Amino acid sequence: MSDPIARAEAANREALRLLFGGAPVLVDVRAAREVLPGLTENTVLTSGPPLPWASYTGGQRAAVLGGAVYEGLAPDLAQAEKALDRGDIVVAGCHDFSCVGSLAGVTTASMPVLVVEDANTGHRGYCTLFEGKASARLNYGVYNDEVQANLDHLANVIGPRLGEVVRSIEGGIPLRPIMERALRLGDELHSRNTAASLLFLREILPALLGRDDAQELVDYLTAGDYAFLRMSMAAGKSMADRMAGIEGSSIVTAMAFSSREFGIRVAGTGDRWFRGPLPTAESFQLFGGHTADDIEVMGGESPITEVCGLGGMAQAAAFPLQAYQGGTPQRMVERNLEMYRITAGEHPGFKIPFLSYRGTPAGIDVRLVTETGITPVMDVGIAGKGGGQIGAGCFRAPLQPFADAWTALQHA
Amino acid sequence: MSDPIARAEAANREALRLLFGGAPVLVDVRAAREVLPGLTENTVLTSGPPLPWASYTGGQRAAVLGGAVYEGLAPDLAQAEKALDRGDIVVAGCHDFSCVGSLAGVTTASMPVLVVEDANTGHRGYCTLFEGKASARLNYGVYNDEVQANLDHLANVIGPRLGEVVRSIEGGIPLRPIMERALRLGDELHSRNTAASLLFLREILPALLGRDDAQELVDYLTAGDYAFLRMSMAAGKSMADRMAGIEGSSIVTAMAFSSREFGIRVAGTGDRWFRGPLPTAESFQLFGGHTADDIEVMGGESPITEVCGLGGMAQAAAFPLQAYQGGTPQRMVERNLEMYRITAGEHPGFKIPFLSYRGTPAGIDVRLVTETGITPVMDVGIAGKGGGQIGAGCFRAPLQPFADAWTALQHA
C-alpha cells in the first residue's frame, strides 16, 4: 500500500473505530500535581502548540503570570515575569500533559482537575474546573483578588468535595451516555452545555443527597450552565488520544490555539504540531456594548470537542445557541452539513435529531480538508482586551496546518 | 361592532393578552377532595366532553370502573358497574372541576392532584400525578393489583411528600420560566417533557436536600421523563381559563376527547362543548410488535397544552420527538408553520429556536380554522386495546366543532 490515500483510508478506518469506541468516565477530581504525568511544581501549562515564553502575548501572557503568582511561584506579577524570563518558572503546553485548557488554559500544580479515563483503554484526559459565571476568570486572562479567591475556593472546597463525590460512585460516572443524551436536549457540548450540566447533576445526585455541602455543589454544578464543558473537554481528550499514533492516519487528534497560532495534531504524526495563523471569526455575538475591536485571542483547546464530532460539528443539534453566539438556524444547518465533506465518518453515538438522527460528522481528515479547502468550524467563547469574556462565536480554522499535515503524511 | 369578525378580533386581542400573561405557579399537591371545587366523594371524573355513563366504552369505561373501585365506592368492578348504572356513583368531566385528565383522565376524591394557580388572577388548574413509567396505568385503562398499589403509593407517599416540599417553597414554584426554558431544551411540553422534568427537579432541589425521602422523590420526578407533563397540563388549564367567558372571542379554551367524541370550548361561549368525531392519526409510532389495529382511543385532555401554544404547536422545538412518535423533522417544521395560519397570535414567552426564536402559534381561532379547513395538530400518547400505552403520535382534530363554534359565535 504505497498509495498514501489508500494507506490513509485504511489507517483512518482503525482510527474511527477507536474514536467511536471511546468510553470516557469521570473517575476523580484531583490536584493537577497528583495526576498529570510529569508535571513539576514550577510549571505553568497553557493552551496551544507550545511557544517560547517570550512569544505569549496579551491575555494569555497575563494568565500565565497570574497562574504563577496563584501557585506561589512568585510574590507578584512582576517577579513572576522575571522568573519566567530566567526559566525558573517553565511554561508548557497542556496537551503534552494529557490535559486540555479552556481559553488561556492555565493549569498549575495545585489546581484541581477533572480526571476522565477511557473505560477500555485507560487513556486519560484532564481539564481544570469551570471557574463559574463571573466575567473575571483566570482562563479569560484576568488575575486579581476576586479571581484568586475563586481559584482558592475551587482548590480547597469544590475540587476536593467533588472528588469525594466522584470517588464514592462505584465505577465513576460514564460521560458518554450523558453526552449522547445532551445532543437531544439542545447542547453541542462546546458552547452549549446546559442540558449536560443538568444530566450530570441528576447522575451524581444520589451521592450528593445527605451531604451537608450538597446545596453548594448543586449550585456550583448548575451556575452558568457551563460546568459540563470541562468534562466534555477532558472526555474529548481521552477519546481523541485513543487515535494518537496510528501510522498513516490522516485524522486530526487535536486542534488548539495560543494567542499567536493555531495548530493541529494528526493520528499518523503523533505529537507533532502543524501550525498556522489564528482562526477567523465567521459569526459571533458580543455582550452588550462590546465591538469587534474589543476581541482578543487568548488561546483555547476546547476544539478538542470538534475533534470528536461535537461543538461546530453538532451545531444543528443546538439551535438555542443562536441566542448566545449569533448566527441563523439555516446557517447552522448548512455549516453542519458542510462538515460531513471533511470528516471520515459519522459518529454512532452522537446524533443530531434535526438531521433525522444522523450521526455527527466526526474524524476530521486533513486530506479531505486539503482537497476541499473547507476547514473545521469551532464554537468558541470570545475574550476581550483587558480580560474577561465578552461574547461567543463560530470560528473557522486556517487551511495551512491541514495542508502541511497531509504533505507530511504523504512523504512519511 | 355588529360585524362578527371585527367583534371577534377585538375580543381575541383581549383573550390573547390574558393567555400571554399567564403566570402558572405550582402551589400545592393535595387530595382532589380537598381542592377540586364541588367534587363529591362518589364522583369519578374522566376526560372529554361529558357523556352519559352508558356511552363510555372500552378502556375509558374500564378506567372509570377501576377508579370507582380504587376509591372504595364499590368492592369490585362488577359492583362498580351496577352502582354507576344506578347513578349511585356519578361520572363527570374533569374540565367542569378546573381539572384536566391525562388519557382516560380518571380522577377521584382521594387522588392527589397538582394545584397550579395563576399568580395574577388566581385561576387554578388541577391534574393528577404521573403514574410512572409502567405500561399498566389507570390512565391507560388498566386497573389491577399493581396499578392499585401504585395509586396507593402516589396517594399515601409521593403526593403528601411532594405537597410538603412544594408548600415549603415560599411563593410556590413558578412554572412558566421552566416551560419557556424547556422549549430551548428539546421539549414541546406535551409528548416530550424530558428537560422540563430535570429543570423542575433543579428548581425544587434546595427543598429536597436534607429530606430523608429525597432520593425517592428524585427518582419519582425523573422516572420516565414524563413527570412534568401533568404540571404542563395543570398550567395549561390555569392559563386557558384566564380567557374563558370573553364575550365574542373565537379563541379555543379547551380541546379534549373521550372514547367517543372530540370537543372544544371557546372563550366567547363559556362552558359549552362543541362536539365532533374523534381526531385522526396523522403520523404515529407504536412500541415493538404493535400494529394500528391495536390502537384504542380512551380519551385525553392533554391537548390543553396545544390550546396554550405548546405540544403540536411547538413541534419544531422538539425534533427529538421523532424517536418517540415518528414523523420527520421536515414534516414537524411544516406542520408547526401551518399552525400559524389558524392561531391569532404568537406566544411572547414560548419560543422556537429553530424558527429563529419565533413565538409559538398560540390562540387557536375557530374562525381561522373554519376558513382554512386546517385543524389543530396534537401530540398524544396512544393506548392499546386491553389497556396500556402502546405508542405515541401526532393527531389532527376534526373540523366540525370549530365550524359549529364559529357559527354559534356569529349568531350570538
Contacts between the chains, C-beta under 8 A, distances in Angstrom:
chain1	res1	chain2	res2	distance
A	184	B	186	5.9
A	184	B	194	7.8
A	184	B	320	4.2
A	184	B	323	7.9
A	185	B	185	4.9
A	185	B	186	4.8
A	185	B	194	6.7
A	185	B	195	5.5
A	185	B	320	7.5
A	186	B	184	5.9
A	186	B	185	4.8
A	186	B	186	5.3
A	186	B	195	7.7
A	186	B	353	7.3
A	194	B	184	7.9
A	194	B	185	6.7
A	195	B	185	5.5
A	195	B	186	7.7
A	195	B	195	6.4
A	195	B	198	7.7
A	198	B	195	7.7
A	198	B	198	4.6
A	198	B	199	7.1
A	198	B	202	6.2
A	199	B	198	7.0
A	201	B	202	7.0
A	202	B	198	6.1
A	202	B	201	7.0
A	202	B	218	7.8
A	202	B	222	6.1
A	205	B	215	7.9
A	205	B	218	5.7
A	206	B	215	5.9
A	206	B	218	7.7
A	208	B	209	7.8
A	209	B	208	7.8
A	209	B	209	6.7
A	209	B	214	4.7
A	209	B	215	5.6
A	209	B	218	7.4
A	210	B	214	7.8
A	214	B	209	4.7
A	214	B	210	7.8
A	215	B	205	7.9
A	215	B	206	6.0
A	215	B	209	5.6
A	218	B	202	7.8
A	218	B	205	5.7
A	218	B	206	7.7
A	218	B	209	7.4
A	222	B	202	6.1
A	319	B	353	3.7
A	319	B	354	4.7
A	320	B	184	4.2
A	320	B	185	7.5
A	320	B	353	4.4
A	322	B	353	6.4
A	322	B	356	7.0
A	322	B	357	7.0
A	323	B	184	7.9
A	323	B	353	7.6
A	323	B	357	6.8
A	328	B	356	6.4
A	329	B	353	7.0
A	329	B	354	5.1
A	329	B	355	7.4
A	329	B	356	6.1
A	353	B	186	7.3
A	353	B	319	3.7
A	353	B	320	4.4
A	353	B	322	6.4
A	353	B	323	7.6
A	353	B	329	7.0
A	354	B	319	4.7
A	354	B	329	5.1
A	354	B	354	7.1
A	355	B	329	7.4
A	356	B	322	7.0
A	356	B	328	6.4
A	356	B	329	6.1
A	357	B	322	7.0
A	357	B	323	6.8
